[in-house]
Amino acid sequence: MQETRQNKIARLLQKELSLIFQTQTRMMPGVMVSVTRVRVSPDLGICTAYLSVFPSEKGEEILANINKNGKTIRYELGNRVHNQLRIIPELRFYIDDSLDYIERIDELLKK
């Protein structure tokens, strides 16, 4: 039962975070941030979001900027989901480098 609720909340947060990042990155031409995966802790207090950044060279810079503005992002997320959630979880962001890893494996297999 708890797992089902976690998955529903994770999907909701992923959708809303992706919309937030979509509006934020419109101001930065040539950069795209997508939320690839979201995990929520069992007590629903911590949300871990994995982000894919294009171009990947700017990943660390974008992640540092997102972490610096974490409170603003959490506030905007709270405004969007305040009817569905009682407590807005603490946000943690990480770079999802699985696409770079797959690309590297493909390069090695082609050699």
Summary of the structure (lengths in Angstrom):
residues: 111
radius of gyration: 15.4
end to end distance: 47.9
largest distance: 53.4
contacts: 281
relative contact order: 0.17
helix: 56%
strand: 22%
